[in-house]
Amino acid sequence: MSLSSRQKEILAYLQRTHGVLSSSLLSERFSVSVQTIRKDMNELSDKGIVKRVHGGIMLPSANDNLSFTNRELLNHAAKQAIARHVVSELSEGTSLFLGIGTTPKHLAHALLDHPGLTVVTNNINAALTLSRNPNLSIHLAGGAVRSSDEDTVGEATTEFYRRFNIKIGVFGVGGLNEKGQLLDFTPEESCLTRAIIAQSQQCWVMADHTKLGRYAPVVSGRLSEIDRLFVDQTSAQIQHLCHTHDTQLVVASRSENEL
């Protein structure tokens, strides 16, 4: 999805403020006319990245499961930072489940220079990216293709996962609630999460700060089943959750040009 540099800046500003941004405020901040800003807002709204409200824009509801392409544009720097940190922990020759979501796609990009891994995934985008590294052995699960998420799901996909004995399962979640429950949006996603947990010697979850406290309707597991939780920001609540569930909390730092 193509955005102008100003639209990307508007989106980043909106993510930092977490409120409603008016056209007049954005016009003043970016030194352009209100008409120009309204055009930007309308285009962002048409792409489903923001929600148009009277006189301005806001982020979509935290409960909305946006399309893969739209989710990929949100919290981009945070996901990159988490991905880099995870890659730094992956030794040569290990095996890896790479689950669905946009954060694992960033992990795939970060693995392009890795000296060698075996990767099992249902993430079509990740598999295509990883295929550019000749040192990686990639296994892509078949199944029903979800165009909105650019992955495969269903019993065939889950059964494919069950054939493997993997050292590290890495995946994202739809949300993580105050009970320490791992949440997904569909039963199909939940089945894949359960398969990764069952077939992995260790489980690592990648979750940017928007996932913490976010609602999703299907319970896929508990934080106590996770060895490491990789986040971009921490809080007293998440520290307490990880301590209670005996999960190692890893906070990824951003590079200077991402701050």
Secondary structure, DSSP 4 states (H G I P E B T S, - for coil): ----HHHHHHHHHHHHH-S-EEHHHHHHHHTS-HHHHHHHHHHHHHTTSSEEETTEEEPPPTT----HHHHHHTTHHHHHHHHHHHHHT--TT-EEEE-SSHHHHHHHHHTTT-S-EEEEE-BHHHHHHHTT-TTEEEEE--SEEETTTTEEESHHHHHHHTT--EEEEEE--SEE-TT-EEEESSHHHHHHHHHHHHHEEEEEEE--GGGBT---SEEEEEGGG-SEEEESS--HHHHHHHHHTT-EEEEPPPPGGG-
